[in-house]
Amino acid sequence: MTACLSRFQKTGVKSKLPLMKNLLIIFAATLPLTPMVRAQVARELEKKTVAVNQQEDKEELLQRYHALYNAPGLTGRGLNRVYKGEHLSAIQFPVGGIGTGCIQYDGSAVPRYWQIFNNMGHDFIPNSFFAIRVKDQGDVEVRALQTKSTGIFKNMRSLEAVSSFPFLEYRFSDDIPAIVSMEVYNPFIPNNLQDSGIPAVFYRITVENPTARPLEINLLSAQQNAVGFTRLPLINREKSFADNFNFSVNRNPVEGNNADYYQGNTNTMVDEEGAKVLYMEGNQPPTHEHFGQMALFVVGDKALINASQGIAHWKDQKTLLNQFTKKGELKGKSKAGSSADGTTYSGALNVPIRLEPGEKRTVNFVLAWYFPNGKNGGFMDKWDAWGHGDWEGNGNRYAHHWKDVKELTRYIVTHHKRLATETEKFTETLYETNLPHWLVERLGNQLSILKSRTVFHDQDNYIGLWEGTGGVDGSCAGNCNHVWHYAQAHARLFPEVGRLIRNQALDAIKDNGQIPYRQPAGTPAFDGQCGDILGAYREHLMSSSNAWLKTRYPAIKKAMNYLVNTHDDDKDGWLSDASKHTTYDASMTGNPSFLASLYLAALRASEKMALAMDDPQQASEWKSIAEKAAALHNDSLWNGEYFMQIRGAKPNTDYENGCHADQLLGQWWADQLGLGNLYPGYKLKSAAEAILEYNFKSTLAYHDQGHRTFALPTEAGMVVTTWPGNDRTPYASGYSGEVWTTFEYTIGAALLKHHRVRDALTLLRSGYDRYDGKLRTGYIGDWGNFGFSGNPFGDDECGQFYARALSIWSVLLAAQGFEYNGPAQSIGFDPKWKPEDHVSFFSTAEGWGTFTQKRDGQKQENSLQVKHGLLRLRQVTLNTDIEAPGSVEARVNGEKIQAGYSMDKGMLVLDMNQQSMEAGETMNIIIKR
């Protein structure tokens, strides 16, 4: 075993921690919570800077790390986590389309937070639930399908939940004679943004008869017509995220069917082709700001639909429960309207099923919404000093695809089976990997951010990006590029989304080449501008041709030259002393390796784009600057152990000789874009190991996180910056001591690259353990994590569902050593995870599928199986342990194809005529000694 501190002999700044000479000590005990730890949890830190750490117990840190490193199940395949008991208490699972709004389901299966009305408040809509009636011979039992009672409907005793994104399955337990489960999901089909942007929740309720007798089952779906809720005023109390959240949760603006915002609503039951539908509408014209519609329907099995019934309105729960319990029927009219001011209607559907002994049936419900005209964005954000409220979305994109809720409903009914099947295909393909289940679950769970209110998509095809979500509005407006450039998953799974977001950034460019770091206007952030350039190269690579780049290259060129002319006017690769704004909400001067590496990576990416656009003179200039930069950084920013900062004459929030978790962010980008090593490989490896050594705290008991805390002292986490030489700068960022999950992903990816697989998993697992569904309270401060956390679906930072966590996709790319160039039709793999037996999900410009690699010493077999869309290839590059192959054979669907190959530093490069493979087709490559 290679210990995380046992590296080659260091030079320069020496470690303040002892070598892990006793790492082999077996440690499994759980250490007690010390009085010092309790004191940290209890007090409030008002200061904006972080004190030097208290004296750490290095032996304890070492033992803790050893326990995490050797934890059972770290590298095994395992199973998905089963959330139960207290590990359900923090669950907030957003269900909805990308940019459509969502309903957040909690750990009791309650649709707790309704965010479908162009709102971001954490409000509750009553009279909206599922229930089951079971008749076993003469005995009848009725239960609400949730573990919290809803009015007089008795709840289920308990449940367990299992997530396989985008599905969350609730498995109920009770003393009724049937076995019941409910899945909630929304279509999520990479490369298909329209179908992944359907404003609806899909339900699958499965009932099984374990008895030796037939059972009569009825499934009830009750739903309040909430049209008019858009009138609920935004109240931002401005004290804190936590205060806003608690205010929103507790105000309960709707009681029964009564709220000041309801008026003139109508409900109508309709038999559509293939569905029974409850349409819910208001009295506003389609162009009105508060126009809205909803639809609840059962779809699928014709016999079930024909047997089902519905009512437009039920008077009260007592009447509804009595009718449902006695005969499994609903009595009421098929139309209700128009409701009096301050009131609305609640309707219901009832689906009867007869189950023979041992039989199992599934019923599909859908709840769709249509609130097309509301605004999203900065007009809601009282902190929006950047755009002065001008950052707004014009309605919702789904209104571009469907003219009203009826057309939307008919589309869902027509395509329901395909939508479910293709979504399942994505989930199955993602989980087909042999990476540990806990890691795959973590990958999938962060995709929930795309379903949350962090993202909106308007009718003009503008994709609006908050940094995260707040208590009643978003967290930090304006498509902030210095946060969103960390995000990777959205652009890898939906290249169209990546290009749209990049278009928006480049369209906002100023005449001098500045890209506002918050749209629509504002100043630039150095890291964000580099990120936009690097993102542009990613978007190019994830395209099928050069067409997109051709339209965007003039702006990219202007943006890159702005950085050169403003911060490196002598073009020697060394940045000027001037302050440069960053994602740490402050500026750094001179040459922090964090910014210098991003600058170098942006130069390398720009050179590639210039060559693709037949601009050799510009490519040559950028290449020259990059070569000088690489040499200067390598010599001057290396302290013998890791990369540091040489500040300018007048310091700002500089870290200098600190070990910064972002010190090689440019290299992280370069690895994902196939740009190669920016600096010597051994230095990159040493720097990644130093960050693990100094910044990863196997227990945070001795670490002062500062005024925002995202982990408890008993937990482990990666912190922003440490000063191993005890030379902390007095002007360091106030964020220096914080725990950001992002670094677990960026440094985890770096460790994988350098074959430190178990160390990478140890680091990554710490985040999985912190976000395990168990509600955590007692944090210092109430910013970022609202004073509580633990939700597995979207990590916290400055707000919930924080965009930066989408950086986790880099971990998958690093594990498979993935490189891709869509216009060149080339793909490559160099697996770090189990290269002898590797299986993983991959995605490209037009499709996605599964990559496998198997070795037995005499031969290596690789396959690329397309599961969805299209894969066009002219070149495949593979790592192989066979230095001089005796033969190389390539087949597509079993048919041998003509291909030549060459070897380059252990990588086999296979060239062929264009191969176009569709879903269900496979390429096999066999390399023999």
ABEGO torsion letter per residue (X at the ends): XBBAABBBBBBEBBBABBBBAAAABBBABBBBBBAAAAAAAABBBABABBBBBBBBBAAAAAAAAAAAAABBGAABAEBBBBBBEAAAAABBBBBEBBGAEBBBBBAAGBBABBAAAGBABBBBBBGBBBBBBBBBEABBBBBBBBABBBEABBBBABBBBBBBOABBBBBBBBABABBBBBBBBBBBBBGBAAAAABBBBBBBBBBBBABABBBBBBBBBBBBBABGAAABBBBBAGABAAAAAAAAAAAGABBEABBAABBGBBBBBBBBBGBBBBBBBBABBAABAABBBBBBBBBEBAAAAAABBBBABBABAAAAAAAAAAAGBBBEBABBOBBBBGBBBBBBBBBBBBBBBGBBBBBBBBBBBBBAABBBEAAABAABAAAGGABBBBEBAAAAABABAAAAAAAAAAAAAAAAAAAAAAAAAAAABABBAAAAAAAAAAAAAAABAABBBBAAGBBBBBABBBAABBBEBGGBAAAAAABAAAAAABAAAAAAAAAAAAAABBAAGBBBABOABEBBBAAAAAAAAAAAAAAAAABABAAAAAAAAAAAAAAAAAAAAAABAAGAGBBBABBBBBAAGBBBBEBBAAAAAAAAAAAAAAAAAAAAAGBAAAAAAAAAAAAAAAAAAAAAABAGABBBBBBBABBBBBAEABBBAAAAAAAAAAAAAGAEBABBAAAAAAAAAAAAAAABBABAAABBAEABBABBAABBBBBABBBAAGABBAABBAAAABBBAAAAAAAAAAAAAAGBAAAAAAAAAAAAAABAGBBBBGBBEABGAGGBBGBABEBBBBEBGBAAAAAAAAAAAAAAGBBBBAAAGBBBBBBABGAABBBBBBBBAABBBBBBBBBAGABBBBBBBBABEBBBBABBBBBBABABBABBBBBBGGBBBBBBBBBBGGBBBBBBBBBBBBBGBBBBBBBBX
